[in-house]
């Protein structure tokens, strides 16, 4: 005897349709805000001369991560400009910056909550397990239904996909702060907020930065995947290369993605390690 199927898929479909029907006005507001953020950020970057942007990024890399990373950053960005991938690369960087910013606004406070409350920790961890093991393509389906084709659903899916490591590592870093230091702060009359800001967050910063590092890289990978729903940038160039069987275009776009990923990874790793090579 065959057991009846549990209608999980139907329930999720009904939930998404209900959200689209009754909360459409809310999603329209989100769409307007995100579209404005993406267009403003992208236009601001593209209005700069490529060499000026490369110089600014190299100086930032030097100050944060050292001279070797700065030189690598300048050479890598110059190569992206030279192979005519500058505009899609800037679109991708804009999307990653915005997605990471939104992810961290949500992730870091939630991570702090999981560290300070065992009940929140027990509720949030299974949800994070679900979010991290769900194939990233699945996030695109409800996002497209709620926000239509374009950059907005791709960015929303990217935010959801990139949040879990930042939440986990923020909570882990705060939980790993030695109890004797927290007790010493309490003995000096520190409030809960003062303990968090002056003791726990500074000591947990390397672990939190590792979470930010993972958040950035996951955002970059998801932005590329989101090209399937109309997000432009380097992911769009990769998709176009696949559709046209243009190996050269696909490889150049992929190489540009690797360069951006390496730059972001090296900078955040250096910040997390607290070391700077001069």
Backbone as a ProteinNet text record, in pm:
[ID]
protein_1_A
[PRIMARY]
XXXXXXXXXXXXXXXXXXXXXXXXXXXXXXXXXXXXXXXXXXXXXXXXXXXXXXXXXXXXXXXXXXXXXXXXXXXXXXXXXXXXXXXXXXXXXXXXXXXXXXXXXXXXXXXXXXXXXXXXXXXXXXXXXXXXXXXXXXXXXXXXXXXXXXXXXXXXXXXXXXXXXXXXXXXXXXXXXXXXXXXXXXXXXXXXXXXXXXXXXXXXXXXXXXXXXXXXXXXXXXXXXXXXXXXXXXXXXXXXXXXXXXXXXXXXXXXXXXXXXXXXXXXXXXXXXXXXXX
[TERTIARY]
84.5	0	87.9	60.9	143	86	174.5	131.9	105.7	6.3	-18.9	97.9	122.8	232.6	197.6	294.4	276	291.2	191.8	193.5	280.3	408.6	498.2	512.7	536.1	553.6	430.9	312.5	189	171.9	208.7	196.3	287.5	411.3	505.5	456.6	402.9	350.6	235	144.4	31.9	80.3	182.7	237	296.8	372.3	433.7	326.7	224.8	116.6	38.7	16.7	-53.3	29.9	161.1	248.9	248.3	248.5	246.3	114.5	6.6	-126.4	-149.4	-115.2	-151.2	-38.4	85.1	197.9	268.2	197.4	258.1	308.6	234.1	275.2	409.8	428.8	554.7	671.6	649.5	755.2	785	684.4	707.7	800.2	780	867.9	1011.2	1026.6	1160	1224.5	1146.1	1198.2	1248.7	1170.8	1209.7	1338.5	1347	1465.3	1589.3	1577.7	1693.5	1736.9	1641.8	1674.8	1749.1	1704.9	1772.3	1914.5	1930.2	2062.8	2158.8	2111	2197.4	2236	2137.9	2166.8	2258	2233.8	2316.1	2459.9	2476.3	2611.6	2685.8	2618.2	2682.7	2720.7	2629.6	2658	2773	2777.5	2885.2	3021.4	3027.5	3155	3192.9	3094.2	3123.4	3155.9	3111.7	3144.5	3290.3	3354.3	3497.1	3577.3	3686.8	3777.1	3832.8	3842.9	3892.7	4024.3	4118.1	4248	4234.6	4140.6	4117.2	4059.9	3963.9	3906.2	4012.3	4096.7	4203.5	4297	4332.1	4420.7	4356.6	4227.7	4158	4154.3	4121.8	4113.9	4251.4	4355.3	4491	4533.5	4499.5	4533.2	4459	4329.6	4252.1	4314.2	4352.9	4415.3	4546.8	4624.7	4752.8	4732.1	4637.3	4613.2	4558.1	4475.9	4410.6	4488.9	4560.4	4618.2	4765.5	4824.9	4967.1	4999.2	5126.3	5170.9	5155.4	5179.5	5169.7	5026.4	4930.7	4791.2	4752.5	4807.8	4778	4829.3	4949.5	5005.6	4923.3	4889.3	4806.3	4669.9	4613.2	4483.9	4492.4	4595.6	4611.4	4630.9	4715	4741.1	4615.3	4544.1	4423.6	4316.1	4293.7	4191.9	4232.4	4361.7	4409	4382	4400.5	4373.4	4225.2	4138.2	3993.8	3960.5	4021.3	3998.5	4051.9	4167.9	4232.7	4154.3	4087.6	4013.9	3867.9	3839.7	3708.8	3595.8	3626.2	3524.2	3496.6	3537.4	3528.9	3385	3298	3161.1	3086.4	3085.9	3018.9	3084.4	3216.5	3283.8	3236.9	3219.3	3172.2	3027.4	2946.7	2809.7	2810	2898.8	2908.7	2956.6	3056.6	3107.1	2996.6	2919.4	2809.4	2708.8	2671.6	2575.4	2630.3	2757.8	2818.9	2825.6	2863.8	2872.6	2736.2	2632.7	2498.5	2446.9	2464	2416.6	2488.3	2618.8	2695.1	2651.6	2631.8	2588.2	2454.4	2358	2225.7	2236.9	2316.8	2334.2	2390.7	2490.3	2555	2465.7	2383.9	2289.3	2195.9	2159.5	2072	2152.5	2266.7	2339.8	2407.5	2474.2	2551.3	2461.3	2352.9	2262.6	2201.9	2167.9	2110.2	2214.2	2338.5	2446	2469.4	2462.2	2475.7	2362.6	2241.7	2127.9	2146.3	2199.9	2221.3	2327.7	2424	2528.3	2477.7	2382.5	2336.4	2211.1	2150.2	2028.1	2033.8	2032.5	2032.7	1905.8	1795.3	1668.8	1674.8	1725.3	1740.6	1837.8	1945.6	2046.2	1982.9	1902	1839.9	1740	1674.7	1577.6	1647.8	1750.8	1814.2	1904	1976.3	2072.6	2010.8	1897.5	1837.5	1795.8	1752.2	1714.5	1838	1950.4	2074.8	2120.1	2104.7	2137.7	2056.3	1927.9	1839	1885	1916.9	1956.1	2086.4	2179.1	2310.2	2310.2	2219.3	2217.4	2120.9	2028.3	1936.3	2014.4	1997.9	2068.2	2036.4	2137.9	2115.2	2015.7	2002.7	1908	1764	1736	1599	1553.2	1648	1611.2	1559	1600.4	1563.6	1416.5	1356.9	1219.4	1118.9	1112.2	1017.4	1054.8	1186	1227.9	1176.1	1178.3	1127.8	977.1	904.9	759.2	721.9	797.4	763.2	814.3	927.6	991.1	1009	967.7	981.1	1127.8	1148.3	1282.9	1363.7	1492.8	1580.4	1678.3	1736.6	1840.3	1785	1661.4	1605.2	1592.8	1528.8	1521.8	1658.6	1751.9	1886.9	1954.2	1935.2	1998.2	1932.7	1800.2	1730.9	1779.5	1786.8	1835.4	1980.3	2058.7	2198.1	2209	2126.6	2126.6	2092.8	1988.7	1946.8	2057.7	2122.1	2226.5	2353.4	2383.2	2510.3	2505.7	2386.6	2375.1	2426.4	2401.2	2429.7	2570.5	2678.5	2810.6	2837.8	2786.8	2806.6	2733.1	2612.1	2536.5	2608.6	2648.5	2714.8	2843.6	2928.6	3060.9	3055	2957.2	2939.2	2900.8	2803.7	2763.5	2875.4	2948.9	3058.9	3168.3	3204.1	3310.2	3277	3152.1	3112.1	3106.4	3058.9	3053	3192.1	3292.2	3427.8	3507	3451.6	3519.9	3531.6	3651.9	3670.8	3576.5	3519.1	3423.5	3486.9	3616	3679.5	3689.2	3705.7	3710.1	3572.3	3469.1	3333.1	3300.6	3341.6	3316.7	3394.2	3515.2	3593.3	3523.2	3467.1	3393.3	3271.1	3203.9	3088.4	3130.2	3247.2	3295.7	3325.6	3361.7	3387.7	3261.2	3146.7	3019.1	2973.6	3028.2	2987.1	2843.9	2770.2	2636.2	2647.6	2534.7	2533.8	2581.3	2537.1	2579.3	2727.6	2778.8	2921.4	3006.9	2962.3	3035.5	3042.8	2931.3	2927.2	3020.7	3011.8	3085.8	3235	3266.8	3405.3	3485.1	3415.5	3487.1	3460.3	3333.9	3302.2	3326.7	3276.2	3294.3	3440.8	3521.3	3663.3	3737.1	3710.4	3778.6	3727.4	3601.6	3543.8	3567	3631.2	3643.6	3709.6	3818.5	3876.2	3777.3	3700.6	3601.4	3489.3	3445.6	3340.2	3388.6	3514	3568.5	3577.1	3602.6	3601.2	3460.9	3359.3	3222.3	3191.5	3242.5	3223.2	3291.8	3410.6	3483.4	3399.9	3343	3260.6	3133.2	3077.3	2957.3	2985.1	3098.4	3134.2	3152	3223.8	3250.7	3123.5	3036.5	2909.6	2821.7	2825.8	2749.6	2799.4	2929.8	2986.5	2944.4	2950.9	2913.1	2764.9	2680.8	2537	2499.4	2569.3	2543.4	2568.8	2668.8	2698.3	2586.2	2540.9	2432	2303.8	2282.4	2159.8	2150	2253.8	2244.9	2132.1	2093.3	1986.1	1851.3	1836.6	1708.3	1720.6	1820.7	1829.9	1927.4	2003.9	2107.8	2222.3	2270.5	2377.7	2514.2	2610.5	2744.4	2819	2920.1	3004.6	2928.9	2833.4	2751.7	2674.1	2623.7	2555	2647.3	2773.3	2869.5	2901.3	2912.4	2934.7	2816.5	2696	2575.4	2568.7	2603.9	2603.7	2706.9	2822.3	2923.8	2874.8	2798.9	2743.5	2641.2	2553.3	2446.8	2502.8	2612.6	2671.6	2784	2814.6	2929.4	3058	3066.3	3182.9	3278.5	3375.6	3467.7	3549	3593.2	3676	3603.5	3480.7	3403.9	3378.5	3341	3315	3438.5	3554.1	3677	3718.5	3709.5	3747.3	3656.7	3526	3433.9	3463.7	3490.5	3525	3654.3	3753.9	3880	3859.5	3774.6	3744.2	3678.5	3589.5	3526.2	3629.8	3722.3	3828.2	3913.9	3948.3	4031.1	3960.1	3832.9	3756.8	3746.2	3720.8	3709.3	3841.3	3952.8	4082.9	4112.9	4079.8	4103.7	4022.7	3894.7	3808.4	3851.5	3889.4	3930.9	4058.9	4158.1	4286.3	4270.7	4190.5	4171.7	4104	3994.6	3921.6	4001.6	4079.6	4164.2	4269.3	4328.7	4430.1	4368.3	4249.5	4181.9	4152.3	4105	4071.5	4195.1	4308.9	4431.4	4497.4	4456.5	4513.4	4656.3	4701.3	4841.2	4844.5	4944.3	4962.2	5106.9	5125.5	5260.8	5300.5	5411.9	5456.2	5581.1
-120	0	124.8	211.6	331.9	444.2	502.7	611.9	738.7	816.6	943.3	1040.1	1116.5	1212.8	1331.7	1370.7	1490.1	1611.9	1697.8	1807.8	1927.4	1901.5	2010.1	2112.4	2062.9	2153.8	2239.9	2177.6	2253.8	2361.6	2327.2	2423.9	2543.5	2516.6	2625.7	2711.4	2646	2720.8	2811.3	2759.6	2840.5	2957.1	2931.4	3037	3149.4	3112.5	3213.7	3291.2	3221	3288.6	3383.6	3342.3	3429.4	3552.7	3532.5	3646.3	3743.2	3689.6	3774.5	3851.1	3787.1	3848.9	3956.9	3927.5	4017.2	4112.3	4079.3	4164.1	4222.6	4227.2	4279.7	4421.6	4504.3	4643.4	4650.5	4559	4556.6	4516.7	4415.9	4372.8	4480.3	4559.5	4670.9	4775.6	4801.6	4896.1	4843.9	4714.4	4653.7	4662.4	4634.7	4640.6	4780.9	4882.3	5020.7	5057.7	5020.6	5054.2	4984.3	4855.6	4780.4	4829	4854.9	4905.3	5038	5125.8	5254	5233.7	5145.5	5120.3	5064.9	4967.5	4904	5003.5	5076	5169.8	5283	5334.9	5444.1	5398.5	5281.3	5229.4	5200.3	5133.5	5098.6	5223.7	5320.5	5443.7	5521.1	5522.9	5594.1	5534.8	5402	5336.4	5356.8	5340.1	5351.3	5493.9	5592.1	5731.1	5764.2	5681.9	5700.4	5643.6	5707.9	5650.2	5520.3	5416.8	5288.1	5298	5380.5	5390.3	5456.9	5550.2	5612.3	5509.8	5430.2	5326.6	5225.3	5185.1	5089.6	5147.1	5275.9	5339.8	5345.1	5379.3	5385.6	5247.8	5146.8	5010.7	4961.3	4998.8	4957.9	5024	5150	5219.8	5157.1	5126.3	5061.1	4925.9	4851	4720.4	4734.8	4837	4860	4893.5	4981.9	5022.5	4908.6	4823.7	4717.2	4586.7	4559	4425.1	4421.7	4535.5	4534.7	4556.8	4577.6	4617.7	4507.1	4382.4	4273.7	4255.7	4263.6	4254.3	4374.1	4491.8	4612	4597.3	4546.6	4526.6	4423.1	4313.1	4211.6	4265.5	4350.2	4411.8	4499.3	4583.3	4672.8	4594.6	4491.9	4412.2	4336.6	4279.6	4204.5	4292.5	4410.2	4500.9	4556.1	4579.7	4625.8	4519.5	4391.2	4283.2	4278.8	4297.4	4299.8	4412.3	4529	4641.3	4608.5	4546	4517.6	4417.2	4320.1	4219.2	4261	4390.1	4449.2	4390.4	4359.7	4309.5	4409.9	4536.1	4633.9	4663.1	4693.2	4730.5	4616.5	4493.5	4385.7	4356.1	4375.4	4354.6	4455.6	4581.3	4683.4	4656.8	4605.7	4568	4457	4360.1	4249.6	4298.2	4384.9	4438.4	4515.9	4594.6	4669.7	4576.5	4471	4375.3	4305.2	4268	4199.9	4292.9	4418.1	4514.8	4534.1	4553.3	4576	4450.7	4334.4	4209.4	4181.7	4206.4	4184.2	4281.8	4407.4	4508.8	4469.9	4431.9	4393.2	4266.5	4170.6	4045.6	4071	4158	4182.7	4262.3	4351	4425.1	4327.9	4220.1	4119.3	4018.4	3975.1	3861.7	3892.2	4006.2	4033.4	4050.8	4130.5	4135	3999	3920.8	3789	3695.2	3706.4	3626.8	3662.3	3790.6	3834.7	3777.1	3775.8	3719.7	3571.1	3497.2	3354	3328.1	3420.2	3404.1	3435.3	3525	3571.1	3498.2	3419.5	3348.4	3205	3108.5	2968	2931.5	2992.2	2963.2	3007.4	3129.1	3178.7	3090.4	3049.5	2963.3	2832.5	2770.2	2642.1	2656.6	2771	2792.8	2825.5	2909.2	2960.6	2856.6	2775.5	2683.1	2586	2520.8	2433.7	2509.9	2634.7	2716.1	2743.8	2773.1	2796.2	2669.5	2553.5	2426.9	2410.8	2442.7	2434	2530.2	2653.9	2755.5	2719.6	2657	2626.5	2501.3	2407.7	2283.6	2288.3	2382.4	2397.3	2442.7	2375.1	2418.5	2564.6	2643.2	2787.2	2819.3	2730.9	2757	2764.3	2692.5	2686.4	2823.6	2903.5	3036.5	3127.1	3098.5	3187.7	3175.9	3058.4	3035.3	3125.6	3121.1	3212.3	3359.1	3387	3526.5	3583.2	3503	3549	3568.7	3478.7	3491.7	3620.1	3652.9	3769	3900.3	3896.4	4020.7	4032	3930.1	3928.7	3916.6	3902.9	3883.4	4012.5	3998.4	4114.9	4105.6	4219	4222.1	4199.2	4242.8	4237.6	4094.5	4000.8	3864.2	3801	3832.5	3779.8	3829.9	3958.5	4014.6	3960.6	3944.8	3888.4	3746	3665.1	3527.5	3525.4	3620.6	3629.5	3660.8	3752.1	3787.9	3666.4	3593.9	3475.2	3370	3351.5	3249.5	3285.7	3414.9	3458.4	3478.8	3484.9	3517.3	3410.2	3281.3	3181.5	3182.5	3187	3184.9	3305.2	3422.4	3541.8	3528	3472	3450.6	3350.7	3238.2	3131.9	3180.6	3244.7	3280.8	3401	3488.1	3595.9	3538.1	3448	3383.8	3302.3	3228.4	3145.7	3230.7	3340.9	3426.6	3483.4	3527.3	3583.9	3476	3356.6	3247.6	3202.1	3221.4	3176.3	3276.6	3393.7	3490.9	3431.4	3429.3	3368.4	3426.7	3339.2	3381.2	3472	3447.8	3529.6	3675.9	3701.5	3840.2	3905	3829.2	3881.5	3908.8	3817.6	3836.4	3955.8	3976.4	4092.5	4222.1	4224.3	4342.5	4365.8	4258.3	4270.4	4323.4	4277.4	4320.5	4469.8	4525.6	4669.3	4749.7	4683.6	4753.2	4777	4702.3	4720.5	4671.6	4744.1	4700.1	4592.7	4531.7	4427.2	4481.6	4603.5	4665.1	4697.8	4748.8	4780.4	4654.5	4545.9	4418.9	4374.6	4389.3	4347.6	4431.4	4564.5	4655.2	4660.5	4659.3	4681.3	4553.1	4440.8	4316.6	4208.5	4173.1	4056.4	4078.6	4188.9	4212.3	4230.8	4310.4	4321.6	4188.2	4104.7	3976.4	3877	3892.7	3801.9	3849.1	3964.7	4024.6	3933.5	3862.3	3773.7	3668.9	3609.4	3510.4	3575.2	3693.3	3765.2	3800.7	3843.4	3877.8	3755.2	3638.5	3515.4	3491.5	3521.2	3509.3	3609.7	3730.9	3832.7	3790.2	3732.5	3681	3578.2	3482.9	3380.5	3440	3538	3605.4	3672.4	3739.8	3807.8	3707.9	3599	3501.4	3428.2	3397.5	3334.7	3430.5	3558.7	3658.5	3665.5	3661.7	3666.3	3543.8	3426.5	3304.8	3305.6	3355.5	3355.6	3460.8	3573.3	3676.5	3620.4	3535.5	3472.7	3377.1	3294.9	3201.3	3276.3	3391.3	3468.2	3526.5	3512.2	3555.2	3481.8	3365.7	3287.5	3359.2	3455.5	3525.9	3672	3703	3836.1	3930.3	3882.4	3967	3978.3	4099.6	4120.1	4092.7	4170.8	4155.7	4040.6	3993.1	3886.4	3755.1	3731.5	3611.8	3610.3	3726.6	3737.8	3708.4	3751	3723.3	3574.5	3508.7	3363.7	3292.6	3332.8	3271.7	3295.5	3414.2	3444.5	3358.5	3337.7	3251.6	3108.3	3060.3	2925.1	2917.1	3015.8	3014.6	3022.1	3096.3	3113.1	3013.1	2929.1	2838.7	2917.2	3034.3	3120.8	3094	3007.8	2966.6	3085.1	3170.3	3284.9	3379.2	3415.7	3505.9	3444.2	3317.1	3250.5	3244.7	3216.3	3207	3343.1	3447.4	3581.1	3629.5	3603.3	3641.2	3561.1	3431.5	3348.6	3392.9	3428.9	3478.1	3607.5	3695.4	3820.3	3792.9	3694.3	3656.1	3605.5	3523.7	3470.1	3583.5	3679.5	3792.2	3870.9	3902.7	3977.3	3897.6	3767.2	3682.1	3679.6	3669.7	3665.9	3797.5	3908.8	4039.8	4053.2	4023.7	4035.1	3938.5	3818.1	3717.2	3758.7	3805.3	3841.9	3961.3	4059.3	4176.9	4138.6	4062.9	4027.4	3930.1	3843.3	3752.9	3829.7	3929.3	4010	4087.6	4140.9	4213.4	4119.5	3998.2	3899.5	3858.9	3845.8	3805	3916.9	4040.1	4155.1	4183.5	4135.5	4154.6	4230	4308.6	4383.3	4372.5	4330	4317	4446.9	4501.7	4629.2	4609.6
0	0	0	-90.5	-103.4	-17.6	63.6	151	69.6	110.1	38.1	56	-46.3	-43.9	44.6	129.1	210.4	118.7	110.9	10.5	52.7	75	115.3	2.6	-117.4	-230.6	-255	-245.4	-265.4	-158.6	-34.7	75	52.4	9.5	-16.5	-132	-234.6	-350.3	-309.7	-226	-178.6	-92.7	-12.1	73.7	-10.2	-112.7	-199.7	-275	-324.2	-397	-305.9	-181.3	-86.1	-54.5	-36.6	-10.1	-127.1	-248.7	-367.4	-378.6	-338.9	-351.5	-246.1	-120.3	-11.1	30.3	-7.6	30.8	-91	-201.9	-323.8	-308.3	-234.8	-212.5	-138.5	-44.8	31	-58	-142.5	-234.6	-339.1	-374.6	-467.3	-404.5	-275.7	-205.7	-202.8	-169.7	-166.8	-304.5	-407.7	-545.2	-578.6	-542.1	-570.3	-496.6	-369.4	-289.7	-344.2	-372.4	-420.2	-558	-644.8	-778.6	-768.9	-679.8	-659.7	-607	-509.3	-451.9	-556.1	-633.6	-733.6	-842.9	-895.7	-1004.2	-957.3	-835.7	-783.9	-761.9	-700.5	-673.2	-803.2	-895.9	-1023.4	-1101.9	-1111.1	-1185.4	-1120.4	-987.5	-917.9	-950.2	-955.1	-985.8	-1131.9	-1220.9	-1363.5	-1405.4	-1328.6	-1360.4	-1330.9	-1249	-1223.8	-1339.7	-1372.7	-1472.2	-1415.7	-1499.1	-1447.8	-1372	-1420.3	-1352.7	-1215.5	-1203.9	-1073.1	-976.2	-1023.2	-936.7	-896.8	-992.4	-960.9	-855.3	-869.9	-772.7	-634	-628.9	-499.6	-434.6	-514.3	-460.5	-415.8	-489.3	-451.3	-320.4	-302.7	-177.6	-59.4	-79.6	26.4	60.8	-42.2	-19.4	55.8	20.2	87.4	234.6	263	401.3	486.1	424.9	501.5	502.7	392.9	379.2	341.8	309.7	279.5	132.8	106.7	-26.4	-129.9	-90.5	-187.7	-237.2	-146.4	-186.2	-273	-240.7	-319.8	-462.8	-478.1	-612.8	-689.6	-623.3	-687.5	-727.1	-641	-670.7	-794.9	-800.6	-915.3	-1044.8	-1041.1	-1161.5	-1204.7	-1107.4	-1140.2	-1200.7	-1141.8	-1194.7	-1330.9	-1349.8	-1481.3	-1587.5	-1550.9	-1646	-1681.8	-1583.5	-1610.8	-1708.2	-1688.7	-1779.6	-1918.9	-1924.9	-2052.7	-2136.7	-2073.4	-2150	-2174.4	-2151.5	-2182.7	-2097.4	-1972.8	-1880.6	-1769.2	-1790.6	-1683.1	-1640.1	-1735.2	-1698.7	-1629	-1685.6	-1611.7	-1477.1	-1466.3	-1338.4	-1235.1	-1277	-1183.5	-1141.3	-1233.2	-1197.2	-1093.2	-1112.8	-1017.6	-882	-879.2	-752.3	-680.2	-754.4	-693.4	-627.6	-698.3	-644.7	-521.4	-525	-410.2	-289.5	-312.3	-202.6	-136.8	-218.5	-163	-93	-155.6	-95.5	36	39.9	162.7	271.3	233.7	330.5	393.5	309.9	361.2	445.9	400.1	475	613.8	622.3	751.1	845.7	790.8	875.1	948.3	879.5	940.3	1022.5	968.2	1024.6	1157.4	1166.8	1288.3	1410.9	1405	1522.1	1555.7	1452.4	1477.9	1539.6	1492.6	1551.8	1697.5	1729.7	1869.2	1954.1	1897.7	1970.6	1997	1901.2	1921.8	2027.8	2040.4	2141.7	2281.9	2290.8	2422.4	2471.2	2385.5	2424.7	2373.1	2463.5	2422.8	2347.3	2382.4	2314.3	2168.1	2145.6	2008.1	1931.5	1996.6	1934.1	1886.9	1972.1	1937.1	1822.7	1813.3	1706.2	1574.5	1581	1459.6	1392.3	1467.7	1407.6	1306.7	1336.8	1233.3	1107.3	1125.8	1009.6	923.7	988.8	914.6	843.3	908.7	842.6	714.7	723.8	607.4	497.7	536.8	438.9	369.2	442	383.9	298.2	326.1	249.2	131.2	131.3	18.1	-105.8	-220.7	-342.3	-374	-409.2	-429.9	-540	-639.8	-748.2	-696.4	-587.7	-536	-486.6	-434.1	-384.2	-495.2	-618.1	-727.7	-766.2	-742.6	-788.3	-715.2	-579.5	-513.1	-530.4	-540.5	-557.8	-689.2	-794.9	-924.7	-919.3	-849.7	-839.9	-766.6	-660.9	-578.8	-637.2	-710	-753.7	-905	-981.7	-1127.5	-1168	-1298.9	-1351.9	-1338.4	-1305.3	-1297.1	-1182.3	-1148.1	-1045	-905.4	-880.4	-744.6	-692.6	-765.9	-713.4	-694.9	-785.7	-771.5	-645.6	-615.2	-496.4	-369.1	-368.8	-252.5	-227.3	-332.1	-317	-268.8	-314.7	-271.5	-123.2	-75.4	66.6	151.6	112.4	188.7	189	74.9	61.7	138.3	149.9	208.5	358.9	418.5	560.8	657.9	635.8	739.3	799	718.2	783.5	871.4	833.3	916.1	1049.5	1046.4	1169.9	1258.5	1201.4	1277.9	1343.2	1265.2	1315.9	1409.6	1391.8	1489.7	1625.3	1625	1750	1810.5	1726.4	1776	1838.3	1772.2	1824.3	1960.9	1978.1	2107.6	2215	2179.5	2276.3	2320.5	2235.6	2268.1	2351.5	2376.4	2462.5	2603.2	2660.8	2793.5	2898.6	2978.2	3080.3	3185.1	3216.5	3320.9	3279.1	3148.1	3101.6	3111.8	3079.5	3092.3	3239.1	3326.1	3469.3	3523.4	3472.1	3515.5	3474.4	3355.4	3310.8	3398.7	3436.6	3525.5	3662	3709.1	3840	3842.1	3727.3	3719.1	3691.1	3693	3679.9	3538	3441.3	3301.8	3281	3201.9	3164.4	3056.2	3023.4	2921.2	2786.3	2754.3	2627.5	2628.5	2740.5	2750.8	2739.5	2800.3	2789.1	2643.6	2573.9	2433.9	2348.7	2363.2	2275.1	2309.9	2439.6	2481.9	2507.2	2525.4	2556.9	2452.3	2435.8	2353.6	2204.9	2149.8	2005.6	1966.4	2041.9	2004	2006.2	2107.2	2116.4	2012.7	1974.1	1874.8	1731.2	1713.8	1580.8	1477.5	1508.4	1405.5	1354.6	1445.3	1403.4	1324.9	1368.1	1295.1	1154.5	1143.2	1011.8	921.6	980.3	900.1	845	926.5	878.2	768.5	782.6	678.9	549.3	563.2	447	371.4	445.3	381.6	322.3	389.1	339.4	204.8	193.6	68.9	-44.7	-18.4	-123.6	-166.1	-70.3	-107	-186.6	-149.4	-224.9	-368.8	-386.7	-521.3	-601.7	-540.1	-613.6	-649.6	-559.1	-585.7	-688.8	-689.8	-791.3	-930.6	-942.6	-1071.9	-1110.7	-1014.5	-1041.9	-1078	-1012.4	-1033.1	-1173.1	-1253.8	-1394.4	-1465.9	-1412.8	-1474.5	-1468.3	-1375	-1362.1	-1404.1	-1482.6	-1540.1	-1474.6	-1376.9	-1316.8	-1415.8	-1435.4	-1532.1	-1472.3	-1512	-1459.5	-1523	-1452.6	-1505.5	-1517.9	-1427.9	-1440.4	-1570.7	-1609.3	-1736.9	-1854.2	-1843.4	-1950.3	-1958.9	-1841.4	-1840.8	-1906.4	-1868.5	-1925.4	-2075.6	-2119.6	-2262.7	-2335.9	-2272.7	-2332.9	-2348.8	-2249.1	-2257.6	-2369.6	-2376.5	-2477.7	-2619.1	-2635.5	-2768.7	-2795.2	-2697.6	-2706.2	-2734.1	-2672.8	-2688.2	-2572.3	-2596.5	-2490.6	-2440.2	-2532.3	-2493.3	-2400.2	-2434.1	-2350.5	-2212.7	-2210.7	-2084	-1996.1	-2057.3	-1978.8	-1924.6	-2007.6	-1962.3	-1848.8	-1860.1	-1753.1	-1626.3	-1642.3	-1527.4	-1461.7	-1543.2	-1488.8	-1410.7	-1460.3	-1389.5	-1254.8	-1251	-1124	-1025.8	-1073.7	-986.7	-930.6	-1014.2	-969.2	-858.8	-881.7	-780.3	-651.4	-663.7	-545	-466.9	-537.1	-470.1	-399.3	-464.1	-402.2	-273.6	-281.4	-163.7	-53.7	-93.3	4.2	75.3	1.2	62.6	157.9	116.8	201.8	332.9	323.9	446.2	532.6	471.7	549.1	627.9	565.8	634	750.5	727.7	835.1	951.4	918.4	1022.2	1100.1	1027.9	1094.6	1173.4	1142.7	1215.9	1181.9	1064.4	1025.4	893.4	879.2	755.2	711.5	586.7	533.7	466.3	504.9	446.7	363
[MASK]
++++++++++++++++++++++++++++++++++++++++++++++++++++++++++++++++++++++++++++++++++++++++++++++++++++++++++++++++++++++++++++++++++++++++++++++++++++++++++++++++++++++++++++++++++++++++++++++++++++++++++++++++++++++++++++++++++++++++++++++++++++++++++++++++++++++++++++++++++++++

